[in-house]
Amino acid sequence: MSKRPSSGSEGQATPPRNIVSWEEARLKQSLPRVIGRCMSYSAATCFDEALVAAVRRFYGIEVDVATAETDILEDDFERVRFFPWFLWDFVAQDGVTVGQRFLAEGELGELERSLVRSLIASSVTFVEVREVSPETHTLVFRDLLSREQVFVRDAGLASDLSAGQVSLVRLVRMPLLSAGGGYEGDPTIAFAMLDAIYAVLPAETRPMVELELEQLVGGLEIGEARRVMKDQAPELLDFAEHVLHELTEPPTLRNVDGEAIVLCRTFVKAADFAVTMVTPRAAADDATPGFSASEASGCPWVWREGGRTVGWIREQPGGWVVEASSRERFARMIEALRKQGARAPALHSEEELSRAVTQWLALGECEAWLTDPEVERAFRGHLGESLSQWPDRPHPLLGRRTPREVKGEPGGDAVVARLVQRVKKVAGEAASARLTSLLA
């Protein structure tokens, strides 16, 4: 890219910074054409064996050529993930990639040969967004593998990405441009293009990504490290998907003993559970886990450990419901009942607290769970995230529509207001005020 001239003594104005040089425009126009030609070249039957082997390596499955072409190459999502790796990274039995054979055998001009060499040298890598300039359509990335900086000119990316984010991309470093030598004339920042973007991660994932890279290529020279990155691209894609999955899955909420808070429940028939089976412990023996009498209606016993109520026995028609707030506590509770002669079923139901919270907010009730101080504390800690999602989460009382959708319909304000009152019963006045604000 040509270096931006400054205003000189002639009084000439600085030209708009989002105007690309002729060389840059030529590279951007030529790259997709070159990739398309190589994709067509790879369809030759001489690459059938390599295609099957590449699918085996990338997906870990054995398929024939026809299946690979229909299930992978014709699927838009899988083609973006698999095809660049197959063309530029996968080394076939003859020791070369499809791209290397295309470079040797294709009828390519000087610029096209230069672009193919750049594609062959490209690899899947993690980059950190360092600068974003929407007005000039430019971004500066730092390759977390090599630590070098590159700039990319892309209007869509400049409006979608933010400084600090980490992305898994196929980074293609372009041939040096004759004028300026780099971004803003800085020769240390090379011009690059992104052949594919596989994941965009928040800034807080950078230490996790850097640890993964250290375990993968730590101590290797940069050339060998890039070779490993090319070979390990399928694993890097899986890693990025795992990170995204971890970010979107509800967090595991834990009690003071480090146990996952899981709401466990089973039903014991009346015939298998005599009232005389439960022997409350002595009132003075508060340190020993055991059953204590409860004053709650329909809940004659609670299971207490270390002064905390962590389980219940509630009466229901035909029998008794046994509940506890973790798998470990539930197991101790069931074992105590069996020692006293109760025939508890082998199976029980479980619900993670983070998922239960969604139902509590929807229905405005939470049974006995919030009488457990640890469940209450975890519930309050998770409440902010749950409330922020509530307006746009399908609601069981709205025919799977969201409160925000219903609010925009005639009479919808009153319907949503009643749902907010349900939330207030469980989460309090501040929570209902926040929902009202979110829905405004």
TORKOL-4160 file (C-alpha; in steps of 0.2 Angstrom, whole numbers, padded with zeros to 4 digits, m for minus):
440
<pt num="1" X="0000" Y="0000" Z="0000"/>
<pt num="2" X="0007" Y="0017" Z="m0004"/>
<pt num="3" X="0012" Y="0028" Z="0010"/>
<pt num="4" X="m0001" Y="0042" Z="0014"/>
<pt num="5" X="0007" Y="0058" Z="0008"/>
<pt num="6" X="0005" Y="0072" Z="0021"/>
<pt num="7" X="m0001" Y="0090" Z="0017"/>
<pt num="8" X="0015" Y="0099" Z="0009"/>
<pt num="9" X="0019" Y="0117" Z="0005"/>
<pt num="10" X="0008" Y="0116" Z="m0010"/>
<pt num="11" X="m0007" Y="0115" Z="0001"/>
<pt num="12" X="m0013" Y="0099" Z="m0006"/>
<pt num="13" X="m0025" Y="0089" Z="0005"/>
<pt num="14" X="m0022" Y="0072" Z="0011"/>
<pt num="15" X="m0031" Y="0059" Z="0000"/>
<pt num="16" X="m0044" Y="0048" Z="0009"/>
<pt num="17" X="m0036" Y="0034" Z="0018"/>
<pt num="18" X="m0048" Y="0021" Z="0012"/>
<pt num="19" X="m0042" Y="0022" Z="m0006"/>
<pt num="20" X="m0032" Y="0006" Z="m0010"/>
<pt num="21" X="m0017" Y="0006" Z="m0021"/>
<pt num="22" X="m0017" Y="m0002" Z="m0038"/>
<pt num="23" X="m0006" Y="m0016" Z="m0032"/>
<pt num="24" X="m0017" Y="m0020" Z="m0017"/>
<pt num="25" X="m0033" Y="m0020" Z="m0028"/>
<pt num="26" X="m0024" Y="m0032" Z="m0040"/>
<pt num="27" X="m0020" Y="m0044" Z="m0026"/>
<pt num="28" X="m0037" Y="m0044" Z="m0019"/>
<pt num="29" X="m0045" Y="m0047" Z="m0036"/>
<pt num="30" X="m0033" Y="m0060" Z="m0041"/>
<pt num="31" X="m0033" Y="m0071" Z="m0025"/>
<pt num="32" X="m0051" Y="m0078" Z="m0026"/>
<pt num="33" X="m0048" Y="m0082" Z="m0045"/>
<pt num="34" X="m0032" Y="m0092" Z="m0041"/>
<pt num="35" X="m0040" Y="m0101" Z="m0026"/>
<pt num="36" X="m0055" Y="m0106" Z="m0038"/>
<pt num="37" X="m0043" Y="m0112" Z="m0051"/>
<pt num="38" X="m0034" Y="m0123" Z="m0038"/>
<pt num="39" X="m0050" Y="m0130" Z="m0032"/>
<pt num="40" X="m0055" Y="m0135" Z="m0050"/>
<pt num="41" X="m0038" Y="m0143" Z="m0052"/>
<pt num="42" X="m0040" Y="m0153" Z="m0036"/>
<pt num="43" X="m0056" Y="m0161" Z="m0044"/>
<pt num="44" X="m0045" Y="m0172" Z="m0055"/>
<pt num="45" X="m0046" Y="m0191" Z="m0052"/>
<pt num="46" X="m0028" Y="m0191" Z="m0048"/>
<pt num="47" X="m0032" Y="m0183" Z="m0032"/>
<pt num="48" X="m0046" Y="m0195" Z="m0027"/>
<pt num="49" X="m0034" Y="m0206" Z="m0016"/>
<pt num="50" X="m0027" Y="m0190" Z="m0007"/>
<pt num="51" X="m0045" Y="m0183" Z="m0004"/>
<pt num="52" X="m0050" Y="m0199" Z="0005"/>
<pt num="53" X="m0034" Y="m0199" Z="0015"/>
<pt num="54" X="m0037" Y="m0181" Z="0019"/>
<pt num="55" X="m0055" Y="m0184" Z="0025"/>
<pt num="56" X="m0048" Y="m0198" Z="0036"/>
<pt num="57" X="m0035" Y="m0187" Z="0044"/>
<pt num="58" X="m0047" Y="m0172" Z="0046"/>
<pt num="59" X="m0063" Y="m0180" Z="0052"/>
<pt num="60" X="m0057" Y="m0197" Z="0058"/>
<pt num="61" X="m0069" Y="m0206" Z="0046"/>
<pt num="62" X="m0067" Y="m0218" Z="0032"/>
<pt num="63" X="m0077" Y="m0213" Z="0016"/>
<pt num="64" X="m0077" Y="m0216" Z="m0002"/>
<pt num="65" X="m0074" Y="m0202" Z="m0015"/>
<pt num="66" X="m0092" Y="m0199" Z="m0019"/>
<pt num="67" X="m0097" Y="m0197" Z="m0001"/>
<pt num="68" X="m0083" Y="m0185" Z="0002"/>
<pt num="69" X="m0089" Y="m0175" Z="m0013"/>
<pt num="70" X="m0107" Y="m0174" Z="m0008"/>
<pt num="71" X="m0106" Y="m0174" Z="0011"/>
<pt num="72" X="m0091" Y="m0162" Z="0013"/>
<pt num="73" X="m0086" Y="m0153" Z="m0003"/>
<pt num="74" X="m0104" Y="m0148" Z="m0006"/>
<pt num="75" X="m0108" Y="m0142" Z="0011"/>
<pt num="76" X="m0104" Y="m0124" Z="0013"/>
<pt num="77" X="m0099" Y="m0125" Z="0031"/>
<pt num="78" X="m0088" Y="m0140" Z="0030"/>
<pt num="79" X="m0080" Y="m0134" Z="0013"/>
<pt num="80" X="m0074" Y="m0118" Z="0022"/>
<pt num="81" X="m0066" Y="m0129" Z="0036"/>
<pt num="82" X="m0059" Y="m0143" Z="0026"/>
<pt num="83" X="m0055" Y="m0137" Z="0008"/>
<pt num="84" X="m0041" Y="m0124" Z="0012"/>
<pt num="85" X="m0032" Y="m0137" Z="0023"/>
<pt num="86" X="m0034" Y="m0150" Z="0009"/>
<pt num="87" X="m0027" Y="m0138" Z="m0004"/>
<pt num="88" X="m0012" Y="m0130" Z="0005"/>
<pt num="89" X="m0008" Y="m0141" Z="0021"/>
<pt num="90" X="m0012" Y="m0159" Z="0018"/>
<pt num="91" X="0004" Y="m0169" Z="0012"/>
<pt num="92" X="m0001" Y="m0183" Z="0001"/>
<pt num="93" X="0008" Y="m0200" Z="m0001"/>
<pt num="94" X="0019" Y="m0192" Z="m0014"/>
<pt num="95" X="0026" Y="m0180" Z="m0002"/>
<pt num="96" X="0018" Y="m0164" Z="m0009"/>
<pt num="97" X="0002" Y="m0154" Z="m0007"/>
<pt num="98" X="m0011" Y="m0151" Z="m0020"/>
<pt num="99" X="m0006" Y="m0133" Z="m0020"/>
<pt num="100" X="0012" Y="m0138" Z="m0023"/>
<pt num="101" X="0007" Y="m0148" Z="m0038"/>
<pt num="102" X="m0004" Y="m0134" Z="m0044"/>
<pt num="103" X="0011" Y="m0122" Z="m0043"/>
<pt num="104" X="0022" Y="m0134" Z="m0053"/>
<pt num="105" X="0009" Y="m0139" Z="m0066"/>
<pt num="106" X="m0003" Y="m0125" Z="m0068"/>
<pt num="107" X="m0001" Y="m0112" Z="m0081"/>
<pt num="108" X="0001" Y="m0097" Z="m0070"/>
<pt num="109" X="0007" Y="m0079" Z="m0073"/>
<pt num="110" X="0020" Y="m0071" Z="m0061"/>
<pt num="111" X="0008" Y="m0063" Z="m0050"/>
<pt num="112" X="m0003" Y="m0079" Z="m0049"/>
<pt num="113" X="0013" Y="m0089" Z="m0045"/>
<pt num="114" X="0017" Y="m0077" Z="m0031"/>
<pt num="115" X="m0001" Y="m0079" Z="m0024"/>
<pt num="116" X="0000" Y="m0098" Z="m0024"/>
<pt num="117" X="0017" Y="m0097" Z="m0015"/>
<pt num="118" X="0008" Y="m0086" Z="m0002"/>
<pt num="119" X="m0006" Y="m0098" Z="0000"/>
<pt num="120" X="0005" Y="m0113" Z="0001"/>
<pt num="121" X="0015" Y="m0104" Z="0015"/>
<pt num="122" X="m0002" Y="m0100" Z="0024"/>
<pt num="123" X="m0008" Y="m0109" Z="0040"/>
<pt num="124" X="m0022" Y="m0109" Z="0052"/>
<pt num="125" X="m0016" Y="m0098" Z="0067"/>
<pt num="126" X="m0023" Y="m0087" Z="0081"/>
<pt num="127" X="m0022" Y="m0069" Z="0079"/>
<pt num="128" X="m0026" Y="m0055" Z="0091"/>
<pt num="129" X="m0035" Y="m0039" Z="0085"/>
<pt num="130" X="m0023" Y="m0025" Z="0090"/>
<pt num="131" X="m0031" Y="m0010" Z="0080"/>
<pt num="132" X="m0047" Y="m0007" Z="0071"/>
<pt num="133" X="m0050" Y="0008" Z="0060"/>
<pt num="134" X="m0068" Y="0007" Z="0053"/>
<pt num="135" X="m0066" Y="0024" Z="0043"/>
<pt num="136" X="m0051" Y="0016" Z="0033"/>
<pt num="137" X="m0058" Y="m0002" Z="0033"/>
<pt num="138" X="m0041" Y="m0008" Z="0041"/>
<pt num="139" X="m0037" Y="m0019" Z="0055"/>
<pt num="140" X="m0020" Y="m0023" Z="0063"/>
<pt num="141" X="m0018" Y="m0041" Z="0069"/>
<pt num="142" X="m0004" Y="m0049" Z="0079"/>
<pt num="143" X="0000" Y="m0067" Z="0075"/>
<pt num="144" X="0000" Y="m0076" Z="0092"/>
<pt num="145" X="0012" Y="m0089" Z="0085"/>
<pt num="146" X="0025" Y="m0078" Z="0077"/>
<pt num="147" X="0021" Y="m0062" Z="0086"/>
<pt num="148" X="0023" Y="m0052" Z="0070"/>
<pt num="149" X="0010" Y="m0039" Z="0065"/>
<pt num="150" X="0000" Y="m0039" Z="0049"/>
<pt num="151" X="m0014" Y="m0027" Z="0043"/>
<pt num="152" X="m0029" Y="m0032" Z="0033"/>
<pt num="153" X="m0041" Y="m0021" Z="0024"/>
<pt num="154" X="m0059" Y="m0027" Z="0025"/>
<pt num="155" X="m0074" Y="m0016" Z="0027"/>
<pt num="156" X="m0085" Y="m0030" Z="0035"/>
<pt num="157" X="m0072" Y="m0036" Z="0047"/>
<pt num="158" X="m0068" Y="m0018" Z="0052"/>
<pt num="159" X="m0086" Y="m0016" Z="0057"/>
<pt num="160" X="m0088" Y="m0033" Z="0066"/>
<pt num="161" X="m0072" Y="m0035" Z="0076"/>
<pt num="162" X="m0065" Y="m0026" Z="0091"/>
<pt num="163" X="m0048" Y="m0023" Z="0098"/>
<pt num="164" X="m0043" Y="m0037" Z="0110"/>
<pt num="165" X="m0053" Y="m0051" Z="0102"/>
<pt num="166" X="m0044" Y="m0067" Z="0097"/>
<pt num="167" X="m0048" Y="m0076" Z="0080"/>
<pt num="168" X="m0044" Y="m0092" Z="0073"/>
<pt num="169" X="m0040" Y="m0088" Z="0054"/>
<pt num="170" X="m0031" Y="m0094" Z="0039"/>
<pt num="171" X="m0018" Y="m0080" Z="0037"/>
<pt num="172" X="m0011" Y="m0077" Z="0020"/>
<pt num="173" X="0004" Y="m0065" Z="0020"/>
<pt num="174" X="0004" Y="m0056" Z="0003"/>
<pt num="175" X="0019" Y="m0052" Z="m0007"/>
<pt num="176" X="0028" Y="m0036" Z="m0002"/>
<pt num="177" X="0020" Y="m0021" Z="m0011"/>
<pt num="178" X="0033" Y="m0010" Z="m0019"/>
<pt num="179" X="0027" Y="0007" Z="m0012"/>
<pt num="180" X="0027" Y="0010" Z="0007"/>
<pt num="181" X="0031" Y="m0008" Z="0012"/>
<pt num="182" X="0017" Y="m0010" Z="0025"/>
<pt num="183" X="0003" Y="m0002" Z="0035"/>
<pt num="184" X="0005" Y="0017" Z="0036"/>
<pt num="185" X="0022" Y="0015" Z="0028"/>
<pt num="186" X="0028" Y="0004" Z="0042"/>
<pt num="187" X="0038" Y="m0010" Z="0034"/>
<pt num="188" X="0037" Y="m0021" Z="0050"/>
<pt num="189" X="0018" Y="m0023" Z="0047"/>
<pt num="190" X="0015" Y="m0033" Z="0032"/>
<pt num="191" X="m0001" Y="m0034" Z="0021"/>
<pt num="192" X="m0011" Y="m0050" Z="0023"/>
<pt num="193" X="m0028" Y="m0057" Z="0019"/>
<pt num="194" X="m0039" Y="m0070" Z="0028"/>
<pt num="195" X="m0044" Y="m0084" Z="0018"/>
<pt num="196" X="m0056" Y="m0090" Z="0031"/>
<pt num="197" X="m0061" Y="m0085" Z="0049"/>
<pt num="198" X="m0066" Y="m0100" Z="0060"/>
<pt num="199" X="m0069" Y="m0093" Z="0077"/>
<pt num="200" X="m0070" Y="m0076" Z="0085"/>
<pt num="201" X="m0066" Y="m0077" Z="0104"/>
<pt num="202" X="m0067" Y="m0063" Z="0118"/>
<pt num="203" X="m0051" Y="m0055" Z="0124"/>
<pt num="204" X="m0051" Y="m0066" Z="0140"/>
<pt num="205" X="m0048" Y="m0082" Z="0131"/>
<pt num="206" X="m0030" Y="m0076" Z="0125"/>
<pt num="207" X="m0021" Y="m0084" Z="0140"/>
<pt num="208" X="m0030" Y="m0101" Z="0136"/>
<pt num="209" X="m0025" Y="m0099" Z="0118"/>
<pt num="210" X="m0007" Y="m0095" Z="0121"/>
<pt num="211" X="m0006" Y="m0110" Z="0133"/>
<pt num="212" X="m0013" Y="m0121" Z="0119"/>
<pt num="213" X="0000" Y="m0114" Z="0107"/>
<pt num="214" X="0014" Y="m0116" Z="0119"/>
<pt num="215" X="0010" Y="m0134" Z="0122"/>
<pt num="216" X="0009" Y="m0137" Z="0103"/>
<pt num="217" X="0024" Y="m0128" Z="0097"/>
<pt num="218" X="0033" Y="m0121" Z="0112"/>
<pt num="219" X="0052" Y="m0121" Z="0109"/>
<pt num="220" X="0051" Y="m0124" Z="0090"/>
<pt num="221" X="0059" Y="m0113" Z="0077"/>
<pt num="222" X="0046" Y="m0102" Z="0068"/>
<pt num="223" X="0048" Y="m0112" Z="0052"/>
<pt num="224" X="0045" Y="m0129" Z="0061"/>
<pt num="225" X="0031" Y="m0121" Z="0071"/>
<pt num="226" X="0022" Y="m0116" Z="0056"/>
<pt num="227" X="0024" Y="m0134" Z="0049"/>
<pt num="228" X="0016" Y="m0141" Z="0065"/>
<pt num="229" X="0002" Y="m0128" Z="0064"/>
<pt num="230" X="m0002" Y="m0134" Z="0046"/>
<pt num="231" X="m0002" Y="m0152" Z="0051"/>
<pt num="232" X="m0012" Y="m0149" Z="0067"/>
<pt num="233" X="m0026" Y="m0137" Z="0059"/>
<pt num="234" X="m0040" Y="m0150" Z="0062"/>
<pt num="235" X="m0035" Y="m0150" Z="0081"/>
<pt num="236" X="m0035" Y="m0131" Z="0081"/>
<pt num="237" X="m0052" Y="m0130" Z="0074"/>
<pt num="238" X="m0058" Y="m0143" Z="0087"/>
<pt num="239" X="m0050" Y="m0133" Z="0101"/>
<pt num="240" X="m0058" Y="m0116" Z="0095"/>
<pt num="241" X="m0075" Y="m0125" Z="0095"/>
<pt num="242" X="m0072" Y="m0132" Z="0112"/>
<pt num="243" X="m0068" Y="m0114" Z="0119"/>
<pt num="244" X="m0084" Y="m0107" Z="0111"/>
<pt num="245" X="m0094" Y="m0122" Z="0118"/>
<pt num="246" X="m0087" Y="m0118" Z="0135"/>
<pt num="247" X="m0091" Y="m0100" Z="0134"/>
<pt num="248" X="m0109" Y="m0103" Z="0129"/>
<pt num="249" X="m0113" Y="m0117" Z="0141"/>
<pt num="250" X="m0120" Y="m0112" Z="0158"/>
<pt num="251" X="m0106" Y="m0112" Z="0171"/>
<pt num="252" X="m0105" Y="m0126" Z="0184"/>
<pt num="253" X="m0110" Y="m0118" Z="0200"/>
<pt num="254" X="m0102" Y="m0126" Z="0216"/>
<pt num="255" X="m0106" Y="m0127" Z="0234"/>
<pt num="256" X="m0094" Y="m0124" Z="0249"/>
<pt num="257" X="m0087" Y="m0142" Z="0247"/>
<pt num="258" X="m0083" Y="m0139" Z="0229"/>
<pt num="259" X="m0097" Y="m0151" Z="0223"/>
<pt num="260" X="m0107" Y="m0146" Z="0208"/>
<pt num="261" X="m0124" Y="m0140" Z="0214"/>
<pt num="262" X="m0136" Y="m0152" Z="0205"/>
<pt num="263" X="m0154" Y="m0153" Z="0211"/>
<pt num="264" X="m0156" Y="m0172" Z="0214"/>
<pt num="265" X="m0174" Y="m0180" Z="0217"/>
<pt num="266" X="m0182" Y="m0197" Z="0218"/>
<pt num="267" X="m0199" Y="m0203" Z="0223"/>
<pt num="268" X="m0201" Y="m0216" Z="0236"/>
<pt num="269" X="m0218" Y="m0225" Z="0237"/>
<pt num="270" X="m0228" Y="m0225" Z="0253"/>
<pt num="271" X="m0227" Y="m0244" Z="0254"/>
<pt num="272" X="m0208" Y="m0243" Z="0254"/>
<pt num="273" X="m0206" Y="m0229" Z="0266"/>
<pt num="274" X="m0214" Y="m0229" Z="0284"/>
<pt num="275" X="m0215" Y="m0213" Z="0294"/>
<pt num="276" X="m0206" Y="m0222" Z="0308"/>
<pt num="277" X="m0191" Y="m0226" Z="0297"/>
<pt num="278" X="m0183" Y="m0209" Z="0299"/>
<pt num="279" X="m0175" Y="m0206" Z="0316"/>
<pt num="280" X="m0171" Y="m0188" Z="0319"/>
<pt num="281" X="m0154" Y="m0185" Z="0326"/>
<pt num="282" X="m0152" Y="m0177" Z="0343"/>
<pt num="283" X="m0154" Y="m0158" Z="0342"/>
<pt num="284" X="m0137" Y="m0155" Z="0350"/>
<pt num="285" X="m0128" Y="m0166" Z="0338"/>
<pt num="286" X="m0128" Y="m0152" Z="0324"/>
<pt num="287" X="m0111" Y="m0157" Z="0317"/>
<pt num="288" X="m0116" Y="m0174" Z="0312"/>
<pt num="289" X="m0125" Y="m0176" Z="0295"/>
<pt num="290" X="m0143" Y="m0183" Z="0298"/>
<pt num="291" X="m0161" Y="m0179" Z="0298"/>
<pt num="292" X="m0170" Y="m0166" Z="0308"/>
<pt num="293" X="m0188" Y="m0162" Z="0311"/>
<pt num="294" X="m0195" Y="m0148" Z="0300"/>
<pt num="295" X="m0208" Y="m0136" Z="0303"/>
<pt num="296" X="m0213" Y="m0134" Z="0285"/>
<pt num="297" X="m0230" Y="m0140" Z="0280"/>
<pt num="298" X="m0228" Y="m0156" Z="0270"/>
<pt num="299" X="m0210" Y="m0157" Z="0273"/>
<pt num="300" X="m0208" Y="m0166" Z="0289"/>
<pt num="301" X="m0189" Y="m0169" Z="0288"/>
<pt num="302" X="m0174" Y="m0160" Z="0282"/>
<pt num="303" X="m0156" Y="m0167" Z="0279"/>
<pt num="304" X="m0143" Y="m0156" Z="0288"/>
<pt num="305" X="m0124" Y="m0156" Z="0287"/>
<pt num="306" X="m0113" Y="m0144" Z="0297"/>
<pt num="307" X="m0128" Y="m0134" Z="0302"/>
<pt num="308" X="m0134" Y="m0132" Z="0284"/>
<pt num="309" X="m0150" Y="m0138" Z="0277"/>
<pt num="310" X="m0145" Y="m0147" Z="0261"/>
<pt num="311" X="m0159" Y="m0160" Z="0258"/>
<pt num="312" X="m0178" Y="m0163" Z="0261"/>
<pt num="313" X="m0191" Y="m0176" Z="0262"/>
<pt num="314" X="m0208" Y="m0169" Z="0256"/>
<pt num="315" X="m0225" Y="m0178" Z="0256"/>
<pt num="316" X="m0234" Y="m0181" Z="0240"/>
<pt num="317" X="m0249" Y="m0191" Z="0235"/>
<pt num="318" X="m0244" Y="m0209" Z="0236"/>
<pt num="319" X="m0227" Y="m0207" Z="0244"/>
<pt num="320" X="m0212" Y="m0196" Z="0248"/>
<pt num="321" X="m0201" Y="m0185" Z="0237"/>
<pt num="322" X="m0182" Y="m0185" Z="0243"/>
<pt num="323" X="m0172" Y="m0171" Z="0237"/>
<pt num="324" X="m0154" Y="m0164" Z="0240"/>
<pt num="325" X="m0143" Y="m0151" Z="0232"/>
<pt num="326" X="m0128" Y="m0161" Z="0226"/>
<pt num="327" X="m0125" Y="m0179" Z="0220"/>
<pt num="328" X="m0114" Y="m0182" Z="0235"/>
<pt num="329" X="m0126" Y="m0176" Z="0248"/>
<pt num="330" X="m0141" Y="m0185" Z="0239"/>
<pt num="331" X="m0131" Y="m0201" Z="0240"/>
<pt num="332" X="m0128" Y="m0199" Z="0259"/>
<pt num="333" X="m0146" Y="m0195" Z="0261"/>
<pt num="334" X="m0152" Y="m0211" Z="0252"/>
<pt num="335" X="m0139" Y="m0222" Z="0261"/>
<pt num="336" X="m0146" Y="m0216" Z="0278"/>
<pt num="337" X="m0164" Y="m0220" Z="0272"/>
<pt num="338" X="m0159" Y="m0237" Z="0267"/>
<pt num="339" X="m0150" Y="m0241" Z="0283"/>
<pt num="340" X="m0166" Y="m0237" Z="0292"/>
<pt num="341" X="m0176" Y="m0249" Z="0280"/>
<pt num="342" X="m0183" Y="m0238" Z="0266"/>
<pt num="343" X="m0183" Y="m0245" Z="0249"/>
<pt num="344" X="m0177" Y="m0231" Z="0238"/>
<pt num="345" X="m0177" Y="m0233" Z="0219"/>
<pt num="346" X="m0160" Y="m0235" Z="0210"/>
<pt num="347" X="m0163" Y="m0221" Z="0199"/>
<pt num="348" X="m0166" Y="m0202" Z="0202"/>
<pt num="349" X="m0168" Y="m0186" Z="0192"/>
<pt num="350" X="m0155" Y="m0172" Z="0191"/>
<pt num="351" X="m0155" Y="m0154" Z="0185"/>
<pt num="352" X="m0141" Y="m0142" Z="0185"/>
<pt num="353" X="m0144" Y="m0126" Z="0195"/>
<pt num="354" X="m0140" Y="m0115" Z="0180"/>
<pt num="355" X="m0154" Y="m0123" Z="0170"/>
<pt num="356" X="m0166" Y="m0124" Z="0184"/>
<pt num="357" X="m0164" Y="m0105" Z="0187"/>
<pt num="358" X="m0172" Y="m0102" Z="0169"/>
<pt num="359" X="m0187" Y="m0112" Z="0174"/>
<pt num="360" X="m0189" Y="m0103" Z="0191"/>
<pt num="361" X="m0189" Y="m0086" Z="0182"/>
<pt num="362" X="m0201" Y="m0092" Z="0170"/>
<pt num="363" X="m0214" Y="m0100" Z="0182"/>
<pt num="364" X="m0211" Y="m0089" Z="0197"/>
<pt num="365" X="m0208" Y="m0104" Z="0209"/>
<pt num="366" X="m0193" Y="m0114" Z="0215"/>
<pt num="367" X="m0201" Y="m0126" Z="0227"/>
<pt num="368" X="m0189" Y="m0128" Z="0242"/>
<pt num="369" X="m0172" Y="m0126" Z="0234"/>
<pt num="370" X="m0170" Y="m0108" Z="0239"/>
<pt num="371" X="m0171" Y="m0113" Z="0258"/>
<pt num="372" X="m0153" Y="m0120" Z="0255"/>
<pt num="373" X="m0141" Y="m0105" Z="0258"/>
<pt num="374" X="m0129" Y="m0112" Z="0246"/>
<pt num="375" X="m0142" Y="m0114" Z="0232"/>
<pt num="376" X="m0148" Y="m0096" Z="0236"/>
<pt num="377" X="m0131" Y="m0089" Z="0235"/>
<pt num="378" X="m0127" Y="m0097" Z="0219"/>
<pt num="379" X="m0144" Y="m0092" Z="0212"/>
<pt num="380" X="m0141" Y="m0074" Z="0216"/>
<pt num="381" X="m0123" Y="m0075" Z="0208"/>
<pt num="382" X="m0130" Y="m0082" Z="0192"/>
<pt num="383" X="m0145" Y="m0071" Z="0192"/>
<pt num="384" X="m0138" Y="m0056" Z="0182"/>
<pt num="385" X="m0134" Y="m0067" Z="0167"/>
<pt num="386" X="m0151" Y="m0076" Z="0168"/>
<pt num="387" X="m0160" Y="m0059" Z="0168"/>
<pt num="388" X="m0150" Y="m0052" Z="0153"/>
<pt num="389" X="m0156" Y="m0067" Z="0143"/>
<pt num="390" X="m0174" Y="m0068" Z="0149"/>
<pt num="391" X="m0182" Y="m0055" Z="0137"/>
<pt num="392" X="m0175" Y="m0065" Z="0122"/>
<pt num="393" X="m0177" Y="m0083" Z="0128"/>
<pt num="394" X="m0192" Y="m0093" Z="0122"/>
<pt num="395" X="m0205" Y="m0093" Z="0137"/>
<pt num="396" X="m0215" Y="m0109" Z="0141"/>
<pt num="397" X="m0230" Y="m0099" Z="0144"/>
<pt num="398" X="m0229" Y="m0089" Z="0128"/>
<pt num="399" X="m0230" Y="m0104" Z="0116"/>
<pt num="400" X="m0211" Y="m0104" Z="0115"/>
<pt num="401" X="m0211" Y="m0085" Z="0109"/>
<pt num="402" X="m0200" Y="m0073" Z="0118"/>
<pt num="403" X="m0206" Y="m0059" Z="0130"/>
<pt num="404" X="m0199" Y="m0046" Z="0119"/>
<pt num="405" X="m0209" Y="m0053" Z="0104"/>
<pt num="406" X="m0225" Y="m0054" Z="0113"/>
<pt num="407" X="m0222" Y="m0036" Z="0121"/>
<pt num="408" X="m0223" Y="m0029" Z="0103"/>
<pt num="409" X="m0241" Y="m0036" Z="0100"/>
<pt num="410" X="m0257" Y="m0029" Z="0105"/>
<pt num="411" X="m0260" Y="m0032" Z="0123"/>
<pt num="412" X="m0243" Y="m0039" Z="0125"/>
<pt num="413" X="m0237" Y="m0026" Z="0138"/>
<pt num="414" X="m0250" Y="m0033" Z="0150"/>
<pt num="415" X="m0245" Y="m0051" Z="0147"/>
<pt num="416" X="m0226" Y="m0048" Z="0149"/>
<pt num="417" X="m0230" Y="m0037" Z="0165"/>
<pt num="418" X="m0238" Y="m0052" Z="0173"/>
<pt num="419" X="m0223" Y="m0063" Z="0168"/>
<pt num="420" X="m0211" Y="m0050" Z="0176"/>
<pt num="421" X="m0222" Y="m0051" Z="0192"/>
<pt num="422" X="m0218" Y="m0070" Z="0192"/>
<pt num="423" X="m0200" Y="m0066" Z="0192"/>
<pt num="424" X="m0202" Y="m0054" Z="0206"/>
<pt num="425" X="m0209" Y="m0068" Z="0217"/>
<pt num="426" X="m0193" Y="m0078" Z="0215"/>
<pt num="427" X="m0179" Y="m0065" Z="0212"/>
<pt num="428" X="m0185" Y="m0049" Z="0220"/>
<pt num="429" X="m0190" Y="m0031" Z="0216"/>
<pt num="430" X="m0173" Y="m0026" Z="0209"/>
<pt num="431" X="m0174" Y="m0041" Z="0197"/>
<pt num="432" X="m0191" Y="m0036" Z="0190"/>
<pt num="433" X="m0185" Y="m0018" Z="0189"/>
<pt num="434" X="m0170" Y="m0023" Z="0178"/>
<pt num="435" X="m0182" Y="m0033" Z="0167"/>
<pt num="436" X="m0193" Y="m0019" Z="0165"/>
<pt num="437" X="m0178" Y="m0008" Z="0160"/>
<pt num="438" X="m0172" Y="m0022" Z="0148"/>
<pt num="439" X="m0189" Y="m0023" Z="0139"/>
<pt num="440" X="m0191" Y="m0004" Z="0138"/>
